[in-house]
Amino acid sequence: MVSLANPLNETYSGLVTAPNTSAAEELQKRLPNANVVKAFSTVFAADFATPVIAGQQADAFVAGNDTAAVETVSDLVATAGFNPIVAGDLSVSRTLENMTLLLIQLTLKNGYNWLAGWKILHN
Ligand SMILES: NC(=O)c1ccc[n+]([C@@H]2O[C@H](COP(=O)([O-])OP(=O)(O)OC[C@H]3O[C@@H](n4cnc5c(N)ncnc54)[C@H](OP(=O)(O)O)[C@@H]3O)[C@@H](O)[C@H]2O)c1
């Protein structure tokens, strides 16, 4: 089960979830027999048509507790054209959901036209 939800409030000023949880973890609590994996939440819908932005392939973060499920979803992320980065267990969804909140706020402030994404630079 993939959780791509971002639990944004109505004004995009914050999340509606408590700081000690995430939309993905709340979904996992409701679906105890499923392996919930957080993915596709940190990229915008428009990025699917253009996952290479300004010459850089957008990263797409994946988080989950089940190694096999995370691997399967990472393959799906790569097939969609993004660079999958496994970020950690499902609790990392708290950070990922806040990263998307920030990306939305920056997009609105700077006029990125909903074509924007995160990229980790490394050597
Ligand atoms: N759009 C993006 O760029 C993007 C990127 C990353 C993640 N996401 C996440 O993807 C999810 C969908 O985003 P979206 O942009 O596709 O939103 P959307 O266009 O507003 O679609 C939301 C859908 O959810 C349904 N819905 C809303 N409340 C419901 C409820 N209480 N019970 C059942 N169905 C309900 C709506 O049904 P009705 O049409 O009948 O109201 C609609 O089909 C969100 O969680 C969002 O955070 C979106």
The ligand as an SDF file (V2000), in Angstrom:
LIG
                    3D

 48 52  0  0  0  0  0  0  0  0999 V2000
   -1.2460   16.9410   -6.7180 N   0  0  0  0  0  0  0  0  0  0  0  0
    0.0390   16.7670   -6.3840 C   0  0  0  0  0  0  0  0  0  0  0  0
    0.9620   17.3500   -6.9860 O   0  0  0  0  0  0  0  0  0  0  0  0
    0.3810   15.8160   -5.2660 C   0  0  0  0  0  0  0  0  0  0  0  0
    1.7410   15.5230   -5.0500 C   0  0  0  0  0  0  0  0  0  0  0  0
    2.0940   14.6360   -4.0410 C   0  0  0  0  0  0  0  0  0  0  0  0
    1.0970   14.0720   -3.2670 C   0  0  0  0  0  0  0  0  0  0  0  0
   -0.2050   14.3990   -3.4890 N   0  0  0  0  0  0  0  0  0  0  0  0
   -1.2180   13.8040   -2.6080 C   0  0  0  0  0  0  0  0  0  0  0  0
   -2.0650   13.0230   -3.4030 O   0  0  0  0  0  0  0  0  0  0  0  0
   -3.3830   13.0440   -2.8430 C   0  0  0  0  0  0  0  0  0  0  0  0
   -4.3650   13.4670   -3.9100 C   0  0  0  0  0  0  0  0  0  0  0  0
   -3.9720   14.7390   -4.3650 O   0  0  0  0  0  0  0  0  0  0  0  0
   -4.6970   15.4100   -5.6070 P   0  0  0  0  0  0  0  0  0  0  0  0
   -3.8940   16.6020   -5.9760 O   0  0  0  0  0  0  0  0  0  0  0  0
   -4.9600   14.3790   -6.6410 O   0  0  0  0  0  0  0  0  0  0  0  0
   -6.0280   15.9120   -4.9160 O   0  0  0  0  0  0  0  0  0  0  0  0
   -7.4440   16.1800   -5.5740 P   0  0  0  0  0  0  0  0  0  0  0  0
   -7.3110   16.4580   -7.0330 O   0  0  0  0  0  0  0  0  0  0  0  0
   -8.0960   17.1980   -4.7020 O   0  0  0  0  0  0  0  0  0  0  0  0
   -8.1800   14.7900   -5.4240 O   0  0  0  0  0  0  0  0  0  0  0  0
   -8.5730   14.3480   -4.1630 C   0  0  0  0  0  0  0  0  0  0  0  0
   -9.4760   13.1560   -4.3590 C   0  0  0  0  0  0  0  0  0  0  0  0
   -9.8060   12.6450   -3.0540 O   0  0  0  0  0  0  0  0  0  0  0  0
  -11.2340   12.5240   -2.9810 C   0  0  0  0  0  0  0  0  0  0  0  0
  -11.6340   12.7840   -1.6080 N   0  0  0  0  0  0  0  0  0  0  0  0
  -11.4500   13.9030   -0.8750 C   0  0  0  0  0  0  0  0  0  0  0  0
  -11.9530   13.7580    0.3500 N   0  0  0  0  0  0  0  0  0  0  0  0
  -12.4780   12.5170    0.3900 C   0  0  0  0  0  0  0  0  0  0  0  0
  -13.1310   11.7780    1.4090 C   0  0  0  0  0  0  0  0  0  0  0  0
  -13.3390   12.2840    2.6180 N   0  0  0  0  0  0  0  0  0  0  0  0
  -13.5130   10.5140    1.1240 N   0  0  0  0  0  0  0  0  0  0  0  0
  -13.2720    9.9810   -0.0850 C   0  0  0  0  0  0  0  0  0  0  0  0
  -12.6500   10.6240   -1.0910 N   0  0  0  0  0  0  0  0  0  0  0  0
  -12.2570   11.8880   -0.8460 C   0  0  0  0  0  0  0  0  0  0  0  0
  -11.7760   13.5800   -3.9220 C   0  0  0  0  0  0  0  0  0  0  0  0
  -13.0640   13.2020   -4.3320 O   0  0  0  0  0  0  0  0  0  0  0  0
  -14.0730   14.2850   -4.9570 P   0  0  0  0  0  0  0  0  0  0  0  0
  -13.5470   14.7100   -6.2770 O   0  0  0  0  0  0  0  0  0  0  0  0
  -15.3680   13.5070   -5.0680 O   0  0  0  0  0  0  0  0  0  0  0  0
  -14.1350   15.4110   -3.9810 O   0  0  0  0  0  0  0  0  0  0  0  0
  -10.7580   13.5080   -5.0650 C   0  0  0  0  0  0  0  0  0  0  0  0
  -11.0730   12.4690   -5.9890 O   0  0  0  0  0  0  0  0  0  0  0  0
   -3.3380   14.0180   -1.6610 C   0  0  0  0  0  0  0  0  0  0  0  0
   -3.1850   13.3000   -0.4710 O   0  0  0  0  0  0  0  0  0  0  0  0
   -2.0890   14.8370   -1.9210 C   0  0  0  0  0  0  0  0  0  0  0  0
   -1.4880   15.2910   -0.7290 O   0  0  0  0  0  0  0  0  0  0  0  0
   -0.5820   15.2550   -4.4710 C   0  0  0  0  0  0  0  0  0  0  0  0
  1  2  1  0
  2  3  2  0
  2  4  1  0
  4  5  1  0
  4 48  2  0
  5  6  2  0
  6  7  1  0
  7  8  2  0
  8  9  1  0
  8 48  1  0
  9 10  1  0
  9 46  1  0
 10 11  1  0
 11 12  1  0
 11 44  1  0
 12 13  1  0
 13 14  1  0
 14 15  2  0
 14 16  1  0
 14 17  1  0
 17 18  1  0
 18 19  2  0
 18 20  1  0
 18 21  1  0
 21 22  1  0
 22 23  1  0
 23 24  1  0
 23 42  1  0
 24 25  1  0
 25 26  1  0
 25 36  1  0
 26 27  1  0
 26 35  1  0
 27 28  2  0
 28 29  1  0
 29 30  1  0
 29 35  2  0
 30 31  1  0
 30 32  2  0
 32 33  1  0
 33 34  2  0
 34 35  1  0
 36 37  1  0
 36 42  1  0
 37 38  1  0
 38 39  2  0
 38 40  1  0
 38 41  1  0
 42 43  1  0
 44 45  1  0
 44 46  1  0
 46 47  1  0
M  CHG  2   8   1  16  -1
M  END
$$$$
